Amino acid sequence: MAPTGVHKERVEPHHLFTVHPSSGDILRFPKDKSLRLSECSPIFCSLVKNRNAGSVMHSHALSAVLAGDLALGNAHVVIEGFEMLKGIKGVNNHDKHLVPVIFNTPQESELLQQIHDILKNEAYQDIFAILVRDHGAYIWGDNIWEAKRHAEVYHFLFEATVSRVKNLPSSLKNL
């Protein structure tokens, strides 16, 4: 697991923590003892354990934050009508893809209960992303390359969905 506070493009193997996916215990510390484990660690471990994720990332992308705003009173954002939906494992471009949105908390570890509730919800069995209101998203895949693809696809879909809603004529916004 990557440490907090290091630019992800600069993380090198000797910076990484090895964390037990079930317990969250640190099995191997990086050589640099000043590095700290990401506060996302319990969330990443939960996604590995409950969704068999091989790789999990946390994004602070503006597109994810703005997409979370679209949930309004709902627990999710509906993404539909985009060819890029096919980039998400198991999703077809004709599907309505529901991306859950949870409320932000002062500490990321406090998000865990909301995430567990989503992972148990049948409506969200085909997701590979969870939006965190006013914060960003957690995105995962079977391996690092699938997680990267999912991140690129979800970020495109978030941006496209926000743009589509923003540019709808006002007569269609309330339909």
C-alpha positions as CSV (number, residue, x, y, z in Angstrom):
1,M,0.0,0.0,0.0
2,A,1.3,3.4,-0.9
3,P,2.1,5.9,1.9
4,T,0.2,9.1,2.5
5,G,1.9,12.3,1.4
6,V,4.0,10.9,-1.5
7,H,3.0,11.9,-5.0
8,K,1.7,8.7,-6.5
9,E,3.8,9.0,-9.7
10,R,6.9,9.1,-7.4
11,V,6.1,6.1,-5.2
12,E,8.8,3.5,-5.5
13,P,8.8,-0.1,-4.3
14,H,10.8,0.8,-1.2
15,H,8.1,3.3,-0.2
16,L,5.4,0.6,0.0
17,F,3.8,-0.9,3.1
18,T,2.7,-4.5,3.0
19,V,-0.6,-4.8,4.8
20,H,-2.6,-8.0,5.7
21,P,-5.9,-7.6,3.7
22,S,-8.1,-9.1,6.4
23,S,-6.7,-7.6,9.6
24,G,-5.1,-4.5,8.3
25,D,-1.9,-5.3,10.2
26,I,1.3,-3.9,8.7
27,L,3.4,-6.8,7.7
28,R,6.3,-4.8,6.2
29,F,7.3,-1.2,6.8
30,P,9.0,0.9,4.2
31,K,12.7,1.6,4.6
32,D,12.0,5.3,5.2
33,K,10.5,5.2,8.8
34,S,9.1,8.8,8.4
35,L,6.5,7.5,5.9
36,R,2.9,6.9,7.2
37,L,0.4,4.4,6.1
38,S,-2.6,5.9,4.2
39,E,-5.7,6.6,6.4
40,C,-7.5,4.8,3.6
41,S,-6.0,1.5,4.7
42,P,-9.1,0.1,6.4
43,I,-11.2,1.0,3.3
44,F,-8.8,-0.6,0.9
45,C,-8.7,-3.7,3.0
46,S,-12.5,-3.9,3.1
47,L,-12.7,-3.6,-0.7
48,V,-10.0,-6.3,-1.1
49,K,-11.8,-8.6,1.4
50,N,-15.4,-7.9,0.3
51,R,-15.0,-7.4,-3.5
52,N,-11.9,-9.5,-4.1
53,A,-10.2,-6.3,-5.4
54,G,-6.6,-6.8,-6.4
55,S,-6.0,-3.1,-6.6
56,V,-7.8,-0.1,-5.0
57,M,-7.2,3.6,-5.5
58,H,-8.5,6.8,-4.0
59,S,-9.2,9.8,-6.3
60,H,-9.7,13.4,-5.4
61,A,-10.7,14.3,-9.0
62,L,-13.0,17.2,-9.5
63,S,-15.2,15.1,-11.8
64,A,-15.8,12.7,-8.9
65,V,-16.7,15.5,-6.5
66,L,-19.1,17.2,-9.0
67,A,-20.7,13.8,-9.9
68,G,-21.4,13.3,-6.2
69,D,-23.4,16.5,-6.2
70,L,-25.8,15.0,-8.7
71,A,-27.1,12.5,-6.2
72,L,-29.1,15.2,-4.4
73,G,-31.5,13.3,-2.2
74,N,-30.6,9.9,-3.7
75,A,-28.0,7.4,-2.5
76,H,-26.5,7.1,-6.0
77,V,-25.8,8.7,-9.3
78,V,-27.3,7.1,-12.4
79,I,-24.9,6.9,-15.4
80,E,-26.5,5.8,-18.7
81,G,-26.4,6.4,-22.4
82,F,-22.6,6.4,-22.8
83,E,-20.6,4.0,-24.9
84,M,-17.8,4.2,-22.3
85,L,-19.9,2.2,-19.9
86,K,-18.5,-0.9,-21.6
87,G,-15.1,0.0,-20.1
88,I,-16.4,-1.1,-16.7
89,K,-16.2,-4.9,-16.1
90,G,-19.6,-6.6,-16.6
91,V,-21.4,-3.4,-17.7
92,N,-23.0,-2.8,-21.1
93,N,-23.4,0.5,-22.8
94,H,-27.2,0.1,-22.6
95,D,-27.2,-0.4,-18.8
96,K,-28.2,2.1,-16.1
97,H,-25.1,2.0,-13.9
98,L,-25.8,3.2,-10.3
99,V,-22.7,4.6,-8.6
100,P,-23.4,5.0,-4.8
101,V,-22.6,8.2,-3.0
102,I,-21.8,8.4,0.7
103,F,-21.4,11.3,3.0
104,N,-17.9,12.6,3.9
105,T,-16.7,12.4,7.4
106,P,-13.8,14.2,9.3
107,Q,-11.7,11.0,9.2
108,E,-11.6,8.6,6.3
109,S,-11.7,5.6,8.6
110,E,-15.2,6.8,9.7
111,L,-16.5,6.1,6.1
112,L,-16.1,2.3,6.7
113,Q,-19.7,1.7,7.9
114,Q,-21.2,3.5,5.0
115,I,-19.0,1.5,2.6
116,H,-19.9,-1.8,4.3
117,D,-23.6,-0.9,3.8
118,I,-23.1,-0.3,0.1
119,L,-21.1,-3.5,-0.3
120,K,-24.0,-5.5,1.1
121,N,-26.6,-3.8,-1.0
122,E,-27.8,-5.9,-4.0
123,A,-28.3,-2.7,-6.1
124,Y,-24.6,-2.1,-6.1
125,Q,-23.2,-5.5,-6.9
126,D,-21.7,-4.5,-10.3
127,I,-19.9,-1.4,-9.1
128,F,-16.2,-0.7,-9.0
129,A,-16.5,2.8,-7.6
130,I,-18.0,4.6,-4.6
131,L,-18.3,8.4,-4.6
132,V,-17.7,10.4,-1.4
133,R,-19.6,13.6,-1.3
134,D,-17.4,16.7,-1.4
135,H,-14.2,14.5,-1.4
136,G,-13.7,12.1,-4.3
137,A,-14.0,8.4,-5.1
138,Y,-12.7,4.9,-4.3
139,I,-12.2,2.9,-7.4
140,W,-11.0,-0.7,-7.8
141,G,-10.4,-3.6,-10.1
142,D,-9.1,-7.2,-10.2
143,N,-5.5,-5.9,-10.7
144,I,-3.7,-2.6,-11.1
145,W,-4.4,-2.4,-14.8
146,E,-8.1,-3.0,-14.4
147,A,-8.2,-0.4,-11.5
148,K,-6.4,2.1,-13.8
149,R,-8.9,1.4,-16.6
150,H,-11.9,1.7,-14.3
151,A,-10.5,5.0,-12.9
152,E,-10.1,6.4,-16.4
153,V,-13.6,5.2,-17.5
154,Y,-15.3,6.4,-14.3
155,H,-13.6,9.8,-14.4
156,F,-14.8,10.2,-18.0
157,L,-18.3,9.1,-17.1
158,F,-18.4,11.4,-14.1
159,E,-17.3,14.4,-16.2
160,A,-19.7,13.5,-19.1
161,T,-22.7,13.0,-16.8
162,V,-22.1,16.3,-15.0
163,S,-21.7,18.1,-18.4
164,R,-24.8,16.5,-19.8
165,V,-26.9,17.5,-16.8
166,K,-25.4,21.0,-16.7
167,N,-26.2,21.5,-20.4
168,L,-29.7,20.2,-20.5
169,P,-32.3,22.7,-21.4
170,S,-34.2,23.8,-18.2
171,S,-37.4,22.4,-19.7
172,L,-35.9,18.9,-19.6
173,K,-34.2,19.1,-16.2
174,N,-37.3,18.3,-14.2
175,L,-38.5,15.4,-16.3
